[in-house]
Amino acid sequence: MALDSLFHFALKPDGIYGRVLRFFLTIILPMTVIASFPARLVFGKITWWEIVWSFVATGIMLAVSRVLWKYGLKRYESASS
């Protein structure tokens, strides 16, 4: 129920929010990126800096997820053995 209310923020374009809320919804919980980035790209309302930043952020998240995955695999112990 709480997540449902939170996802309603993603239905609106991120330009209507203030700086703090936009930062939270874009960086901490990337819901507005998922909702508004493709539409802004299609309509040409995106800057080159946002495109570069999206690739950099994607690379960082990929690296962090890979490190966490490898850490989890090292510490994994089978439940049936």
C-alpha atoms as a printed R data frame, in Angstrom:
   type eleno elety resid chain resno      x       y       z
1  ATOM     1    CA   MET     A     1  0.000   0.000   0.000
2  ATOM     2    CA   ALA     A     2  2.792   2.432   0.852
3  ATOM     3    CA   LEU     A     3  4.672   1.516  -2.323
4  ATOM     4    CA   ASP     A     4  1.526   2.041  -4.350
5  ATOM     5    CA   SER     A     5  1.278   5.592  -3.029
6  ATOM     6    CA   LEU     A     6  4.969   6.128  -3.722
7  ATOM     7    CA   PHE     A     7  4.625   4.926  -7.320
8  ATOM     8    CA   HIS     A     8  2.038   7.636  -7.982
9  ATOM     9    CA   PHE     A     9  4.949  10.103  -7.911
10 ATOM    10    CA   ALA     A    10  6.367   8.370 -10.977
11 ATOM    11    CA   LEU     A    11  3.225   9.011 -12.999
12 ATOM    12    CA   LYS     A    12  3.957  12.720 -13.115
13 ATOM    13    CA   PRO     A    13  6.876  14.382 -14.941
14 ATOM    14    CA   ASP     A    14  9.851  15.041 -12.698
15 ATOM    15    CA   GLY     A    15  9.933  18.729 -13.597
16 ATOM    16    CA   ILE     A    16  6.997  19.522 -11.317
17 ATOM    17    CA   TYR     A    17  8.844  18.540  -8.141
18 ATOM    18    CA   GLY     A    18 11.231  20.682  -6.143
19 ATOM    19    CA   ARG     A    19 14.970  20.034  -6.063
20 ATOM    20    CA   VAL     A    20 15.027  17.892  -2.920
21 ATOM    21    CA   LEU     A    21 12.098  15.673  -3.886
22 ATOM    22    CA   ARG     A    22 13.373  15.404  -7.472
23 ATOM    23    CA   PHE     A    23 16.813  14.328  -6.177
24 ATOM    24    CA   PHE     A    24 15.198  11.695  -3.927
25 ATOM    25    CA   LEU     A    25 12.965  10.314  -6.681
26 ATOM    26    CA   THR     A    26 15.746  10.377  -9.283
27 ATOM    27    CA   ILE     A    27 18.838   9.237  -7.372
28 ATOM    28    CA   ILE     A    28 17.655   7.446  -4.227
29 ATOM    29    CA   LEU     A    29 14.529   5.846  -5.709
30 ATOM    30    CA   PRO     A    30 14.961   6.105  -9.488
31 ATOM    31    CA   MET     A    31 11.251   5.987 -10.248
32 ATOM    32    CA   THR     A    32 11.028   9.283 -12.083
33 ATOM    33    CA   VAL     A    33 13.936   8.310 -14.319
34 ATOM    34    CA   ILE     A    34 12.101   5.158 -15.367
35 ATOM    35    CA   ALA     A    35  8.900   7.071 -16.002
36 ATOM    36    CA   SER     A    36 10.058  10.323 -17.577
37 ATOM    37    CA   PHE     A    37 13.477   9.703 -19.172
38 ATOM    38    CA   PRO     A    38 12.218   7.789 -22.248
39 ATOM    39    CA   ALA     A    39  9.436  10.296 -22.916
40 ATOM    40    CA   ARG     A    40 11.770  13.276 -22.592
41 ATOM    41    CA   LEU     A    41 14.253  11.567 -24.910
42 ATOM    42    CA   VAL     A    42 11.602  10.976 -27.582
43 ATOM    43    CA   PHE     A    43 10.394  14.576 -27.411
44 ATOM    44    CA   GLY     A    44 13.901  16.006 -27.417
45 ATOM    45    CA   LYS     A    45 13.601  17.627 -24.001
46 ATOM    46    CA   ILE     A    46 16.729  16.036 -22.563
47 ATOM    47    CA   THR     A    47 20.224  17.478 -22.371
48 ATOM    48    CA   TRP     A    48 23.432  15.729 -23.356
49 ATOM    49    CA   TRP     A    49 24.534  15.957 -19.724
50 ATOM    50    CA   GLU     A    50 21.537  13.868 -18.586
51 ATOM    51    CA   ILE     A    51 22.346  11.227 -21.191
52 ATOM    52    CA   VAL     A    52 25.993  11.061 -20.078
53 ATOM    53    CA   TRP     A    53 24.956  10.959 -16.420
54 ATOM    54    CA   SER     A    54 22.530   8.093 -17.085
55 ATOM    55    CA   PHE     A    55 25.328   5.999 -18.612
56 ATOM    56    CA   VAL     A    56 27.676   6.819 -15.726
57 ATOM    57    CA   ALA     A    57 25.018   5.999 -13.128
58 ATOM    58    CA   THR     A    58 24.208   2.747 -14.927
59 ATOM    59    CA   GLY     A    59 27.889   1.751 -14.903
60 ATOM    60    CA   ILE     A    60 28.200   2.523 -11.198
61 ATOM    61    CA   MET     A    61 25.084   0.529 -10.336
62 ATOM    62    CA   LEU     A    62 26.284  -2.376 -12.465
63 ATOM    63    CA   ALA     A    63 29.668  -2.397 -10.714
64 ATOM    64    CA   VAL     A    64 28.097  -2.252  -7.256
65 ATOM    65    CA   SER     A    65 25.641  -5.031  -8.066
66 ATOM    66    CA   ARG     A    66 28.470  -7.219  -9.409
67 ATOM    67    CA   VAL     A    67 30.531  -6.712  -6.244
68 ATOM    68    CA   LEU     A    68 27.522  -7.556  -4.068
69 ATOM    69    CA   TRP     A    69 26.739 -10.624  -6.187
70 ATOM    70    CA   LYS     A    70 30.298 -11.952  -5.886
71 ATOM    71    CA   TYR     A    71 30.277 -11.268  -2.131
72 ATOM    72    CA   GLY     A    72 27.008 -13.166  -1.787
73 ATOM    73    CA   LEU     A    73 28.333 -16.117  -3.806
74 ATOM    74    CA   LYS     A    74 31.426 -16.354  -1.594
75 ATOM    75    CA   ARG     A    75 29.334 -16.446   1.563
76 ATOM    76    CA   TYR     A    76 26.670 -18.787   0.196
77 ATOM    77    CA   GLU     A    77 26.100 -22.043   2.031
78 ATOM    78    CA   SER     A    78 23.646 -24.520   0.636
79 ATOM    79    CA   ALA     A    79 20.625 -25.240   2.799
80 ATOM    80    CA   SER     A    80 20.510 -28.904   1.800
81 ATOM    81    CA   SER     A    81 24.150 -29.846   2.338
